[in-house]
């Protein structure tokens, strides 16, 4: 935790997830990382985190899991954003 952010360290970058909005900023320069829910199937077919009644906590923790393993991401939309520059 760093103020209003959850800091997640991946292999490629460090990410800061805002606790109020769920937005992800990448180091260096706090570049915005756009991650949207997939559309491969019905939303109820995906396991949901067990945080009953706290939607934003579920969003933040769900978003924290992806960048924690950033070197394993294969989606070209995401990899093009996180590629070291």
C-alpha positions, 0 to 999 in steps of 0.5 A: 500500500502506498497512500491511495494506491495498491502497488503491484510489482511485476517482472516488467514494470511496477503498477499502482492501482488506485483504491478509489477508481481501480485505475492502473498506472505504470512506472515510470511516468505513471502511464495509464494501463487500460484493462477491460473485462474480456468478452469471450463468454458470459460473465457468469462463467468466470469465477468471481472473487468472494467479496460479497457486497464490495464491487470495487474491492473485487475490481482492484484485486482482480486487476492486481492479479494480472500485472503481478504476472505481467511476463505471462500476459499474451493479449497483444492489446495489453502487451503493447501497453506494458512493453518496456520503452 
